[in-house]
């Protein structure tokens, strides 16, 4: 199933608008009509049109100004300008404003259909080219960190500084933030990137198997060969220990020796063996608190905590969501052999307003499902998982700064209160006085009782 091609006709003369609409509807296009600039903008908020056919002279503005507004909402909308006079100056002005082509009144139906065929051919080639470019850009670095927000830029700067030293690193962050991805980036930017990167999940195996995997086993003489373990097998490469806070204390002590003295004792062995691998560990826990509870080895904590990188949750890097969506759409479109090229502006607004308790992993899963469900080249809100549609509040669809700031302020304070229900602590986190926080709650009509 393929979606209908969408066209917006903006023309104040009823006869012209109705005749164009009747022609294009008969040709299989999905047509919307507007007689004024304001009506056209309202329609563009609801639908991402492939094409807009705009008259230059309109009762409440001109077509070129409308063209710029439509491009602000959706840069992929192609504009055909209708003008009463075919002059070089008019054509140049239209093309400078970003028009794809122009039509001269009276509009010849055959000319319009020919130009639409050419326009859609151009759109198809453009989307194919963009998809190929994105794929080629990423083939050289499968572990590329996607995003350009301030939070991600700060992490990337830390990685560049830390990676070249070959120091052991602790990555701290919530579940789903992509800590292994950052670990791989550290390895790739390090001095021994040609050696192996090996990952071990510390929370999913019995102690005996985990220690055998880490430290290896000796040759028992019963037909079972000695195994080197990942710390030796990695050579001078990197061993990523995911959820290191789940390691038993006895295993932590053995790992500490490997870090301090560069040697391990294989399971069942009597002679130590040298290791040179770099350790990059990750945790979702507060290890300092685990040390206080005597659940984590203090010396190991200090060995790792010296070089610590905090991985930001997705709610702190909302600006990266459009780039992440583009990345995941490209990834899953290729896997599923579908021609999905992106997400609609309404979809992006919904995604940027969601809470994302599962962080980037949850967004990844949502886009995988959306690509699977989509029958169009563009993911729409109905393609998203049902639980996403009910999450959070989409960013306000307004150009008025005060309304947008008020919306974001309400959203941010709600999130902080959800994370720290104690208002005194929430006020401290927000860097507000307690009385100021209460005033904000009242002004913004935040229902504190409904926040969980």
C-alpha positions, -999 to +999 in steps of 0.1 A: +000+000+000+013+035-009+001+067+005-016+094-016+005+123-028-005+154-009-010+188-025-021+222-010-037+247-033-036+283-021-057+305-044-082+332-036-102+329-069-128+302-063-131+292-100-093+286-104-090+269-070-120+246-076-109+236-111-074+228-100-087+208-071-111+189-093-083+181-119-057+169-093-082+149-073-092+131-105-055+124-111-053+106-078-037+134-056-049+141-021-059+178-023-065+205+004-076+240-004-071+275+011-080+310+000-058+329+024-023+327+039-036+321+074-057+292+063-028+277+044-005+279+075-032+262+096-035+234+071+003+230+070+003+225+108-019+194+103-004+179+072+031+177+058+023+185+021+045+172-007+036+202-029+020+236-024+006+255-054+005+292-043-008+323-059+015+353-056-013+377-047-035+367-017-059+388+004-038+387+036-003+384+021+017+372-008+027+337-020+064+343-016+061+351+021+038+320+024+064+300+006+090+308+033+065+300+061+057+266+046+095+258+042+100+267+078+074+241+088+085+214+063+117+220+042+107+191+020+075+208+007+080+218-030+063+250-040+048+259-074+041+297-076+012+309-097+018+344-113-003+365-137+028+377-155+057+355-169+087+378-166+123+370-159+122+392-128+092+373-114+108+340-121+141+350-105+123+363-074+103+331-071+134+308-074+153+330-049+125+325-024+128+287-029+101+279-054+106+247-074+089+262-105+061+286-115+029+286-135+014+314-155-023+324-154-044+311-170-030+278-158-027+251-185-037+218-171-013+199-193+016+221-182+006+217-145+005+179-147+038+178-166+055+199-139+041+178-111+054+147-128+088+163-130+086+175-094+077+141-079+105+125-100+129+151-084+116+144-049+121+106-053+156+111-065+163+136-037+151+112-009+171+083-024+202+105-026+198+117+010+194+081+022+225+070+003+245+099+016+236+092+052+245+055+047+279+063+032+286+088+059+280+062+086+297+032+069+331+043+080+321+045+117+294+021+129+297+033+164+292+070+156+276+090+185+245+107+170+237+142+182+250+177+184+234+190+216+254+207+242+252+177+265+265+153+239+292+178+228+305+179+264+307+141+265+325+139+232+350+164+244+356+143+275+360+112+254+386+128+231+406+139+262+404+106+280+406+081+251+442+090+241+456+084+276+445+047+277+433+052+313+405+031+328+371+048+326+338+046+345+306+055+325+277+064+347+241+068+333+206+055+333+195+023+316+191+028+279+215+058+275+238+038+253+268+034+276+283+006+254+282+029+224+303+054+243+326+027+255+332+017+219+338+053+210+365+055+237+381+024+223+380+036+187+396+069+197+423+053+218+459+043+210+451+006+207+419+008+185+433-020+162+431-044+191+399-061+203+369-045+221+352-072+242+321-067+263+310-086+294+276-081+312+284-085+349+248-090+360+235-119+339+258-149+348+266-171+378+299-161+396+318-192+384+310-186+347+316-148+350+351-153+366+360-179+339+349-155+312+370-126+328+401-144+341+401-176+320+407-212+331+437-234+335+442-267+316+427-293+340+442-322+321+407-337+315+404-328+279+391-293+285+416-268+271+427-238+290+408-206+281+425-172+282+395-151+294+386-118+279+412-098+299+440-117+282+422-122+249+417-085+244+455-079+244+461-042+246+425-035+235+394-027+257+373-048+280+339-032+286+323-043+320+286-035+318+269-030+352+301-034+372+281-026+404+266-061+402+300-078+405+304-099+437+329-086+462+352-115+457+353-109+419+358-072+425+390-080+445+404-100+416+396-073+391+413-047+414+445-068+412+442-069+375+440-031+374+467-024+400+493-050+390+483-060+355+480-097+364+452-122+369+449-157+383+429-181+360+402-201+376+418-232+390+452-220+383+483-215+405+503-191+384+494-155+376+493-142+340+500-107+327+472-086+312+473-052+294+437-045+285+421-012+293+390-014+315+359+007+306+332+000+331+296+012+333+269+014+360+234+027+366+241+027+404+256+054+427+288+034+435+297+058+464+265+047+481+273+011+473+308+016+490+291+030+521+268+000+522+299-023+518+285-037+486+314-023+465+351-025+470+363+009+481+398+007+465+382-005+432+358+025+434+386+050+437+405+033+408+375+037+385+360+069+398+390+090+390+380+091+353+342+092+353+320+103+324+283+110+331+262+099+301+232+122+298+196+108+297+176+116+266+155+142+285+187+163+288+194+161+251+160+167+235+176+186+207+192+154+195+159+136+189+155+147+153+190+134+144+185+102+163+151+096+145+168+102+112+196+077+121+172+050+133+148+055+103+178+050+079+189+019+098+156+002+099+145+012+064+175-005+051+170-036+073+134-039+063+139-029+027+114-001+030+115+034+015+107+053+047+127+086+045+119+104+077+092+115+102+066+142+099+070+174+119+040+165+140+057+132+149+089+149+158+069+173+181+053+143+198+087+126+202+104+156+216+076+160+242+077+125+255+094+115+288+117+087+276+122+068+308+139+041+287+161+068+270+177+062+236+169+024+237+132+032+240+134+057+211+153+031+190+125+005+197+098+031+189+113+040+155+118+004+146+081-003+152+071+029+134+092+020+103+076-015+104+041+000+105+045+029+081+028+027+047+043+060+036+077+076+031+071+096+062+064+082+097+032+097+111+020+098+147-002+068+142+028+047+133+043+052+168+037+027+196+004+034+215+022+041+248+044+068+231+013+087+220+002+090+256+036+101+269+046+136+280+034+167+263+044+177+227+062+209+223+038+238+217+030+245+181+035+282+184+060+308+172+052+331+202+083+329+225+065+336+258+040+307+253+068+283+243+089+293+273+059+289+297+052+254+282+088+243+286+090+257+321+060+237+332+073+206+315+108+210+332+094+217+367+071+187+364+100+164+355+121+176+384+092+171+408+087+136+395+123+128+401+126+146+434+091+147+451+105+165+481+099+201+472+128+215+491+152+192+472+134+200+439+137+237+446+175+232+452+179+214+420+160+241+401+181+268+419+149+284+431+138+295+466+111+272+481+085+300+480+094+307+444+088+271+435+054+271+452+045+303+432+056+286+400+035+256+407+004+278+412+011+300+382+017+271+358-012+251+373+010+220+379-011+192+395+015+180+421-008+152+433-009+136+398+029+135+395+043+101+403 
